[in-house]
Amino acid sequence: MKTDFILNGEDATGNGHPQESLLDFLVREQGLFALHAPCQRGLCGRCNVTLDGRTVPACLTPVFMVKGREIVTPEGFKVTEDYKRILKVLEEEGLVQCNQCTAAQIFNFQTWLEFNPEPTEEDLRLHAAEIPCRCGTGESLVRGFKRLSGTKEAVRAHRR
Amino acid sequence: MPRPRKSNPDDPHFTVDPDLFDPEAKHLQHVVLLRSEVAHGELLAVSHPLLPPEVRLILPEHLPGAAQFSVYKGKLPLLAGDTVQYRGEPVGLLVGPDRQALKLLAAQFDFVIRKKSMSMSGADEGPFRTRQLTRGEPPADDRPDLQWVEGSYSSGSQDAYLTTPLTVTAVPKNGEIYLHLPTQWPSLVVQAVARALDLEPAKVHVEPLMITAHADSLVWFPALLACHAAVAAQAAGKPVSLHLDKDEEFYFAPKRPEARFSLRTALDASGQIRFMKARISVNFGAWALFDQEILDRILIALLGVYKIPGWQFTAQADRSHTPPRGPVGGYGEALALAALENHSLDLAEAAGLTPLDFKLLNLQGRDNTWLGGHATKDPVPLVRLAENLALLTDYRRKQAAFHLLHQKRREFFEEILPRRGIGLALGFQGNGFTSADLAPASLEVRLETNGKVYIYCGLLSSTTRLFSRWKKLVSSLLTVPERDVRFCKVHSGALPDAGPSTASRSLEMVEKVLIQCCEAIAAKRFRQPLPLVIKRPFRRVKHLHWDDETFSGIPFVSVTWGSCLVELEVNPVQAQLAIKRVVMLIEAGEIQDEKAARTAVLQGVQLGLGWTLLESLAWENHRLARSAFLKYRVPTLRDLPPVDIRFLPSEKYQPPKGLGDIGCQLIAAGVVAAFRQAVHQKTRSLPLTRKIIDDALRSYEN
């Protein structure tokens, strides 16, 4: 089945079975090799993408759901200024990550914050635990995003 | 679609062809590993369905170069030849354009293997290596002035559970081969692939990917996969991608080895250690790589904490028909320290001392000597660490209070209240390998005519911080702008070998060589014409001499010392253990970035807690259960207790030291000590599974 959609802000198209997982489809049709999901069961959060702004695990999303919709992946997010700004703050907070899941972790947090603009520290800690990672940098992520959520709010308040 | 590209068009030394590793490249082929279904047997024949013309089968007889993959003194076959040594061992490669089709095809292969009898331990085939170490004559068992205390301690395996996808891309081009993969040791990949393809090392180029921190298991394993991908790429004459699915990686990638310690110690009347006998067996699976390093580090860890005047140690690297083991979160100190600190509780009990008093009586370092009397340049701070941590955490009062609580509970039989315990452990992390010839650390620095500085080291850190730090360092030493300091992106056999980025070598060894090279360039600059090229290896200074035969000298480039306190509660109703508090006091020289240093220690703590509490792997009938992968859980932030990490200043200035493994080395020992106080039972094995906790609680109640 030919599927047209928007991928990271650009028109994209690909051929895939409607019941195929979006992860396999993106890997094969779009060459997004960084999207290899360790668990393939929607548990690890490593293959999360946004579908019209809402976070979904690509390994459990069938291809027929993406027709005509907008997908943003960590790869697309990684080249944005937002990502660089966030990374800078996180590094100031002691983030020492290997870059394998850094983009996925930051992407997950950022998209989650869109719907939870005023998280408590407990919320942040719970969210940081959603992506299992050996880097042990959850504390840095929590500290960094606590700072960032404040900044974001300040910007929004200023706009209002 | 935006995709990160790697290219430095202005820089002839560092250019990477942006299309070289393009996953969308036309003609990209895939490799699937054909694996043995039998744990041990003789390979008689291979039967398979008719292969489509675009699919290629590679068996051991098709290998173009060496059939063996070797690291230091260990080796294993690239593809199993006549004999299969473990279930899942690669026996062939299937190369073709469609990975899914290849996987379906691989499932139809039938390897005719005559099974061989085997014991679970593989003991009938003998160990890979045995290390024996003796100093002094053991005292007679019936000497009235000595009491012997003995105990057996064991620890389980652990998966590295890498976040790094294990994908190797190999591209043959003009008789050379380009590889793109996550690795800690690019030069090992170069050497291994050169041998496998029978190529000159200068014709093998590796662009390494960032790797997960604490991924010591990636020291050699990616190089083996690189050999498979390179062989397939050369045979196909096209770019090839080899990707291990997470479950495939889980079942067959190297894991932490299981270890068993039988310790027997003679104490005098005052509670001082007089002699220790140890028998250690470490399961290395079907093939042993890094076994000497791991065994030596285990022995050093046994000798490095307490003053032991005489010893008789036998350590052996055992063989079993399971996938090969390797280092995970350190090279063996954690195994030894967990057993030793557990044993020290038995010793303290036998001596009638509190655990802290026993430690203070026996710890090394009061006379500035280490490892059986070898004088050290810097004082060994174990006593200082123990005393300071005890003061900081009110350890003595709490330890006594919990003991009292235990006695009262026995009186009133307060069954449902949580059992509380506190434990203190001491240890160290050795930085660099013990064997100087295991991996070199050499570096080349060039100051070019355009004023730019090029650094060739063939090394990749788990973080960008190290390279940022080195850029600043070089910039200040040579007074060039940071933007003009470049690190080589691609490594080949023509470039110097900095060795693997493990065991804190980057900080402890490579950085020192980098400083020396820059200083040499600075001395020649303005006196000699450009370009200036300095290439240097790391050389140990005289006082760091180590003889691994006699175990004399100082084995590491530097040592990071640490102490750890754990406070926990055991819920007797749910048989659950909850760690309430962890405090770590670490002496690691100068701390340049405290937040990053804390994160590094915390990474180790997280890994160690997983090994101690959650991650349990059991091989039954030489295989992991099919459900093991789904049930395997690594600790996340939700599982982490509050961890207070503090750094103890050195008595005199010491440069920054490695921190990556110290958290992992100590936390298990601390948890076991606290757990033992909480349940008042001798706990002998790790991880502390629900069953062990339950058994301990039942024994306690009885």
Interface residues (C-beta under 8 A of the other chain):
Chain A: L7 N8 G9 E10 A12 Q30 G31 F33 A34 H36 A37 P38 C39 Q40 R41 R46 E75 G76 K78 V79 E91 E92 E93 G94 L95 V96 Q97 C98 N99 Q100 C101 R125 L126 A128 A129 E130 I131 P132 C133 R134 C135 G136 T137 G138 E139 S140 V142
Chain B: M1 P2 R3 P4 D22 P23 E24 A160 Y161 L162 T163 T164 P165 T167 P182 L209 M210 I211 T212 A213 H214 A215 H243 D245 K246 S462 T463 T464 R465 D593 K595 A596 R598 T599 A600 L602 Q603 G604 V605 Q606 L607 L630 R633 V634 T636 L637 R638 D639 L640
